[in-house]
């Protein structure tokens, strides 16, 4: 059975941020921590070694694969900051048009720094993601 690496754990979010090499990335991580916490109302939790997640939901795919994941989150990585929002919602694409300088991957949105983005659009993306996942996985309270 496949074992999910990215699980919620009790590691310290603050300790993780304090260990980010770049002072600028550290500053951005604290700014994102405030925005995500304030917007979701969920406490920040570490998921795996490097993702700061907020809230949680349980997913199950048609293939039978299932697991738990944060509703939204971010990770201050060496190259870029990864933002984790729900995928599969058309509203996400519309919001990203006004987000500012970013790149999108399969599941992540990548930014260089918070100064490149519109924080109000970030809050809208967070709210949209939480709402979308709550509607997609309604049986989950977490």
C-alpha positions as CSV (number, residue, x, y, z in Angstrom):
1,X,0.0,0.0,0.0
2,X,1.3,3.4,-0.9
3,X,2.3,5.4,2.1
4,X,1.6,9.2,1.9
5,X,4.7,11.2,2.8
6,X,2.9,14.5,3.4
7,X,1.1,13.9,6.7
8,X,0.2,16.4,9.4
9,X,2.7,16.4,12.2
10,X,3.5,18.2,15.4
11,X,6.7,19.9,14.1
12,X,6.9,23.6,14.9
13,X,5.8,26.0,12.1
14,X,7.7,28.9,13.6
15,X,10.9,26.7,14.0
16,X,10.5,25.7,10.3
17,X,10.2,29.3,9.2
18,X,13.1,30.4,11.4
19,X,15.3,27.8,9.5
20,X,14.5,29.3,6.1
21,X,17.9,30.4,4.7
22,X,16.9,33.6,3.0
23,X,15.8,36.5,5.3
24,X,13.5,37.8,2.6
25,X,11.8,34.4,2.2
26,X,11.5,34.2,6.0
27,X,9.8,37.6,6.0
28,X,7.4,36.5,3.2
29,X,6.7,33.2,5.1
30,X,5.6,35.1,8.2
31,X,3.4,37.4,6.0
32,X,1.8,34.4,4.3
33,X,1.4,32.7,7.7
34,X,-0.6,35.8,8.9
35,X,-2.7,35.9,5.7
36,X,-3.5,32.2,5.6
37,X,-4.3,32.0,9.4
38,X,-6.5,35.1,9.3
39,X,-8.3,34.1,6.1
40,X,-9.0,30.4,7.0
41,X,-9.4,30.7,10.8
42,X,-7.4,27.5,11.1
43,X,-4.1,27.1,13.0
44,X,-1.0,26.5,10.9
45,X,0.3,22.9,11.0
46,X,3.3,21.3,9.4
47,X,2.5,18.7,6.7
48,X,5.6,16.6,6.0
49,X,8.9,18.3,6.4
50,X,8.2,21.5,4.5
51,X,4.5,22.4,3.9
52,X,2.6,24.7,6.2
53,X,-1.0,23.7,5.9
54,X,-4.4,25.0,7.1
55,X,-7.4,22.9,7.8
56,X,-7.7,19.3,6.4
57,X,-9.9,17.2,4.3
58,X,-10.0,13.5,3.4
59,X,-10.1,12.7,-0.3
60,X,-10.9,9.4,-2.1
61,X,-10.3,9.0,-5.8
62,X,-12.2,6.7,-8.1
63,X,-9.0,4.6,-8.3
64,X,-9.5,3.8,-4.6
65,X,-6.5,6.0,-3.5
66,X,-7.3,8.1,-0.5
67,X,-5.7,10.2,2.1
68,X,-5.7,13.5,4.0
69,X,-4.4,16.9,2.8
70,X,-4.5,20.5,4.0
71,X,-7.3,22.6,2.5
72,X,-4.7,25.2,1.6
73,X,-1.0,25.8,2.4
74,X,2.3,27.1,1.3
75,X,6.0,26.3,1.5
76,X,8.9,28.7,1.3
77,X,11.2,26.6,-0.9
78,X,14.7,27.6,-2.1
79,X,13.8,28.6,-5.6
80,X,10.3,29.9,-5.2
81,X,7.4,30.0,-2.7
82,X,4.9,27.3,-3.4
83,X,1.2,28.0,-2.7
84,X,-1.2,25.1,-2.5
85,X,-4.8,25.6,-3.5
86,X,-7.5,23.2,-4.7
87,X,-7.3,22.2,-8.3
88,X,-10.2,21.5,-10.7
89,X,-12.2,24.6,-10.0
90,X,-12.6,27.0,-12.9
91,X,-12.8,30.0,-10.5
92,X,-9.2,29.4,-9.6
93,X,-8.1,30.2,-13.1
94,X,-10.1,33.4,-13.2
95,X,-8.7,34.6,-9.9
96,X,-5.1,33.9,-11.0
97,X,-5.5,36.3,-13.9
98,X,-5.4,39.2,-11.4
99,X,-3.0,37.6,-8.9
100,X,0.2,39.2,-10.1
101,X,3.5,37.6,-11.1
102,X,3.3,33.8,-10.7
103,X,3.7,30.5,-12.4
104,X,1.4,27.5,-12.1
105,X,2.4,23.8,-11.9
106,X,0.1,20.8,-11.8
107,X,-1.1,21.5,-8.3
108,X,0.9,24.5,-7.1
109,X,1.1,28.2,-7.8
110,X,4.7,29.5,-7.5
111,X,5.7,33.1,-6.6
112,X,9.1,34.7,-6.0
113,X,7.9,37.1,-3.3
114,X,4.8,38.4,-1.7
115,X,5.5,41.9,-3.2
116,X,4.7,40.4,-6.6
117,X,1.1,39.4,-5.8
118,X,-2.2,41.0,-4.9
119,X,-2.9,40.0,-1.3
120,X,-6.7,40.5,-1.7
121,X,-6.6,38.0,-4.6
122,X,-4.6,35.7,-2.4
123,X,-7.3,35.8,0.2
124,X,-9.9,35.2,-2.5
125,X,-7.9,32.1,-3.7
126,X,-7.7,30.8,-0.2
127,X,-11.5,31.3,0.4
128,X,-12.4,29.8,-3.0
129,X,-10.1,26.7,-2.4
130,X,-11.6,26.0,1.1
131,X,-15.2,26.5,-0.2
132,X,-14.5,24.2,-3.3
133,X,-13.0,21.4,-1.2
134,X,-15.8,21.6,1.4
135,X,-18.3,21.2,-1.4
136,X,-16.3,18.5,-3.1
137,X,-15.7,16.5,0.2
138,X,-18.7,17.5,2.3
139,X,-18.5,14.6,4.8
140,X,-15.3,15.9,6.1
141,X,-15.0,18.2,9.2
142,X,-11.5,19.0,10.0
